[in-house]
Structure formats: structure tokens, C-alpha cells
Amino acid sequence: MVGNHGTQGASFSVGLDSLSHALPQILRLEARGRRGYSSRMSYATVETIAGVPVVLRPRDEAPGVAAGLFYPAGSRYEEKNEHGAAHFVEHLLFKGTKKRSCKEISREVEGRGGDLNAYTGEETLCLHGRVPAGHGSELVSLLAEMALESTFPGDEVERERGVITEEIRMMDDQPAVVAGEALNALLWPKQALGRPIAGTIASVGGIPRTGLVGYWQRRIKGVRPVLVIAGGIPAQEAVRTAKKVLARSGRVKSKDPVRARRVASRDLCVTVVDKPVAQVNLAIGIYAFGRKDPRRHALRMLSVILGEAMSSRLFQRLREEQGLVYSVSSGAHLQRDDGVFYISAGLEPGNVGKALDLIAEELRELSAKGPGAAELKRAKDYATGQFALGLEGTTQQMFWLGDAMLTRGRVVEPKEAMEKLAKVDIRAVQAVAREIFQPGRIRLGAAGPGLTTEGLTQAAGSLAKL
């Protein structure tokens, strides 16, 4: 995801349903609130206010309040001639409303010791902030004002066009980003999912102000969002504030985006970007499944085992034993209707073939035998701690709740996610590995010096023979 002020919205990843054995107090749940308030303790409650789902997690002991407005308005909702519009609009929500200038918006929050930010992903545009306890109502009111009353001043549009152009140039100077974008284009050609979220210099330069205002009116102002308020604010105050600010919110349920379209192939497909840098950055993408698929829990364990920690197979083989890489990682990026399991690494050009051979060995081993019992337990224990730490603060809780409500239509309580992950066994992990680790599902992108498609295809021969 692309953040407004350099903050990556995707850096907080609590999806894929991690697990905790030793539940901290924050996760001890006694009830599963769905509508209204529960006299018993629950992780969060949901109120429908003016047609808008409002998720509340008040915590008297919290020193701050985090709030977010989540819209189904990410980049995959764009038409071809709108490439980059979602991210552009996100920036412009900070550039003035009917009541406040750009500078006054910043001072409204920073003058209370808080901060304000936003991010755009493929499916979500989120406007969010945090303030010390006692200022939650002002924060929520400001977020709603920015979302619903922005004015898109012409001079600000042009200045921000230049800012985003520099943001794109900055990302183009990061070979890992370039490799990832090349991979996305290979995975999802000729569709919004395969295009960079921020757009290109050409596409951003070609969107007129009227097009940006139109996108905002259709995808934000007129559409029903999800509002999340978490932290040190009384529930009654949060409800009163929500009723006040949401009275003018859109209530139309957003239409689903065009379904993701895979490109059928029986063989490994590769793409390269020749870039004069010291390392080759590899991005391997493997078609998996969507975020609602029950196999996502086994996929999470597969990712932890392969490359999410220092004890993972790829980290041990490629870095600790062979010294081929500084960093190697794995993960999953799941959309509503499809998803990708990925592996990334950066290394010296002469070691690309050897590294890909070792990666292929581990994929083949997991497909043939699955993980060991002790290995799976360690993976669950790792996910346990990461999950608990990930939900430690009110901002992280706000992101968790907003993402769940927007993408699944309900609050997913941590206990529920943990219970499902706890049931993952060796056979489930092996079954997912067998299904997805096939040459026809694998796409390989790379950015680095002297790369050719033919050369990378040859270096990836072991992946092509899985």
C-alpha cells in the first residue's frame, strides 16, 4: 500500500489469522458482540449509524484514541483512464475543506499532540489518525470533514501532482519495489491489480481535476464507509460523535471490483527490468486463493515456515548456511477473490541461479513431506507472539477491526482467528504446498544489472521443474 506521508499502510499485517497460546489481557474475550453493546466483555461492538457500520473498542486505560474511515475505493476500483486516481485523491483529502485550509487541517490534530495519515491499497482507501485521550471526538469530526467536504483547490491539485511524481520517482529508485511491480504486471496483466497503486508519471500527469473530483464523489463521498474508533473514549461519546458526523455520509454500498483474471500457463513465466544497481532483486509470485478461503490459515503457516523469521527454512539455507543474501522473506497478499504467495530476496547477480535452486529444493521438500511436527509448533509459537504484539496498541487494533469489517462484513475477533489457526495440521500445510507449488502457477520478476528474460529463465530452471 502507498501511504500519504511516507507511512506504508501495509507494514502492519495482522491478516492471515495468527494465533496466541498465552492470551494477553487485550485478547481475553467473553462474548461476541455483533450488534449494539454487550453487558459482558467483548473485543469490539458494532453499531449501525446513519447506515454506516461503526466499530467501537473503548478502553478506559488507553492514553490515546485511534480512529479510521475505511472506504472500498482502492486502486482496483479504477477505470483504465483513472490509473493513480485513488492514491491522488487520498493526497488531496489533506489539501483543504469547506472549513479549513491544508495548514489548518494539520494544526487541528498536531496542536493536540496527535497525527494524521492515510493509505491506499488495491481494495481500500483509509483516512486515519490518533490523538491523546480527550480529543477523540475532534479527530473523528475532522476525518469525516476531510472525507466528505474536501474542495480540491486547483492550485493544490497541481502542486500535489508534482509531489506524487516525485513519490513515483522515489519508488522507481528502489529495485525491490520495481521487481514487485514487474511481478504484479506479470500476474495480473491488463487489469487494475497489475498496475502500480500510485500510477505512473504519465498517468498521474494525465488525470484532470474533474476526473479526481469524480472519483471522490463516486467512490468516497457517495459510498458507505466503515468507521472504527478505538482507545480512550467513552462508548457513549463515540456514538454521539458518529451520529453527528455520519449524518451526511454516503450510504450506497459500493459495487464489487472486476474479478481478478489469471493468465493460464503450463510453464514458469518470467519478466525482468534491467537496472544499473549492485544487486538483483527477485520477486517470486505464486497464485494462491482469496482471503476468505479456509486454506488461508495453512498458507499462513507455510509462509512462517518458509521465510517469515530467522529460523525459517529460506533464511537458514540462503543466508545462514550459504551467505548468499542479506534478506529473504515470504508472505501472502490475499484479495477478495484471489491472492498470491510470494518470496523475495536480494543478492549478487552471479548467485541468482544457486539461490533459485535452493528455493526450489525447499518448495519441493514441503510439497513432498510437509513440515515436521516440531517445526509446525515453532511456526505457531512465532505467529502467536507476532499476533499479540501486533494488536498491542490502539492504532493496530483500529486497523485490524476496519480491515475485517470492510473486507468480511463483520468483526473478526482475535480469539476466532486463533482457534482456526490452532487447528492447522501437517497435512493441511502439505496440501496447500502441493497445490500451489507448480510451475504453471509461478511467476518470477527481477530487477537488477544485465538481466535478460532468457538468462533469468535459464537460472530459474529448477523452479520450472517442480
HUJOFEN-V178893 format. One record per run of one state. SS is the DSSP state (helix for helix, strand for strand, loop for the rest). FROM is the first residue (numbers start at 0). TO is the last residue. If there is no record, write none. Layout:
SS|FROM|TO, SS|FROM|TO
This chain:
loop|0|0, strand|1|2, loop|3|7, helix|8|10, loop|11|23, helix|24|26, loop|27|29, strand|30|30, loop|31|34, strand|35|35, loop|36|40, strand|41|41, loop|42|43, strand|44|48, loop|49|50, strand|51|57, loop|58|62, strand|63|70, loop|71|73, helix|74|76, loop|77|78, helix|79|81, loop|82|83, helix|84|91, loop|92|95, strand|96|96, loop|97|100, helix|101|109, loop|110|113, strand|114|119, loop|120|123, strand|124|131, loop|132|134, helix|135|148, strand|149|149, loop|150|152, helix|153|171, loop|172|173, helix|174|186, loop|187|190, helix|191|193, loop|194|199, helix|200|205, loop|206|207, helix|208|220, loop|221|221, strand|222|222, loop|223|224, strand|225|230, loop|231|233, helix|234|245, loop|246|250, strand|251|251, loop|252|267, strand|268|273, loop|274|277, strand|278|286, loop|287|294, helix|295|306, loop|307|311, helix|312|320, loop|321|323, strand|324|333, loop|334|337, strand|338|347, helix|348|368, loop|369|371, helix|372|389, loop|390|392, helix|393|407, loop|408|412, helix|413|421, loop|422|424, helix|425|435, loop|436|437, helix|438|440, strand|441|447, loop|448|451, helix|452|458, loop|459|459, helix|460|463, loop|464|465
